[in-house]
Amino acid sequence: MFKMLKNKKGFSLVELIVVIAILGVISAIAVPAVLNTLKDSKVKADVATAQSIIKSVNLAIVSANSDTTDTNDIATISNAELSSLDGNLLTELEKSYPDIKDKVTQCNSGSDFTLTITDVDVFAGTISFSDGTKTHTIDQNGKDTIS
């Protein structure tokens, strides 16, 4: 019985250093991959939000135009100027997307969304934002163009 207790040994210093080195290599590989995945998910969430805003603008313009409201004075609006939309168009936009004012200013990637409407008779426009390195432009059909 006493012989078994005397033969019991712990890990050597070399074994502990090897294990720590292996864990260091694994973490050096895993951390950048996780950070890239996190950034990509934020950008994808922003693209989805932008596509949702574009769909709401499409719906709002169709609704506003069906009410025979003159909305031809719209050019480019950005997040801070969303209230400068034609009153009826803004009302229709808020009906289809109630938190549009919050969403247009809220971008996970660090910049703001910029909504550009170039034609309100047959909707043509884009929404764009920057993820820090690239600019994403989503057109009226929801297609993301990266520049």
N, C-alpha and C positions, 0 to 999 in steps of 0.2 A: 504494500500500500504506500509506504513512504518512498519507495523507489519510483513510483509513477509521478508523484509530485515533484521529485527532484529533476526528472527528465523533461518536464514541461517547460518550453521556452516560448518567448514572445517573438514578434517580428524583428528582423534585423534592420538597422538603419538604411542599408542599401535597398531592401525590399520596400520600405516606406517611401524612399525617394523615388523609386521607379513608379510606384502607384501614383504619387503626386504629379510626376512628370506626365504620365498617361492622362490623368484628369485635366491637366493644363492644356495638353494638345487637343483633347476633345472639346474643351470649352472654347479654345481659340478658333476652332472650326465652327462650332454651333452658334456662338453669339452673333457673328455677322449675318449668318443665314436667317436667324430669328429676326434681327433688326430689319433686314431687307424685306422679309415677309410682312412685317408690321407696316413698313412704309407702303408696300404694294397694296395692302388691304385698305389703307387710308385713301390712296389714290383711287382705287376701285369704288370705294364708298362715295367719293366726291364725284366721280363720273356718273354713278347711279343717281345721285342727287341732282346733278346737272341735267341728266336725261329726264328726270321727273319734272324739273322746272320747265324744260322745253315743251314737254307734253302739256303741261298746264297752260303755258303761254299759247300754244296752238289752240287749245280748247277755249281759252279766254278770248282770243282774237276772233275765232269763228263766232262765238256767242256775241261779242261786242259788235261785230260787223253785221250780224243778223238783226241787231236792233237798230240798224242804219245810223249808227253814231259816227261822226267824223273823227277818225283816229289817224289821219294822214300826217299829223305833226310830230309823230314819234320818230326819232332817229336812233341815237344811242343812249341807253340808260345804264347806269352802273348801280351797284348796291346802294349807294347813298342817295341816288336819284330815283329810286323806284316809285316814290310818291309823286313824281312828276308825270307819271303816266296819265293818259286821259282818264277821267273819273270813272266812266263806265267800264273801260277796259280793266282798270285796277280792281273795280268791284267784282268783275267776272273772274279775274285772276285769283282773287282772294276766296271766291266761292269754290273754285276747283282745287286750290292749294292754300288752305287757311293760314299756314305759317310761312308763306312765301317770303315775307320780309326778313324773318329770322334765317331761313335757309339760304337766301341770296347772299347774306353777309357771312354765313358760317361755312368755312372751308377747312377740312381737316389738315390739308397740306400746307397751311401757313399763309396762303394768300386769299384774296376775296374773289368771289365769282363776279364776272362782268357780263351782263346780259346786253346783247346788241340786237335790236330789231331794225331790219332794213326795209321791210315791206309788210304792211298789215292787211292789205287786201287779200293776197294769197301769202300766208305767213312765210317770211324768209328772215332768218336771224340765227344767231349763235349765242352760246354761253361759253365763256372761257375762264380758265384759272391756271395758275402755275403751281407745280409740285416742288418747286425749288430748283430744279434743273431743266425741266421741260414745260412747255405750255400746251395744255390740252384745250382743244376747241371742239365743242359738240355742236353739230349743225341742227337744223330744224327737223331732220330725220332721225336724230339720236346717234349719228356716227361720230366717233371720237377720232380727231386728227391730232397727232402729236408733232410738235415742231420744236 
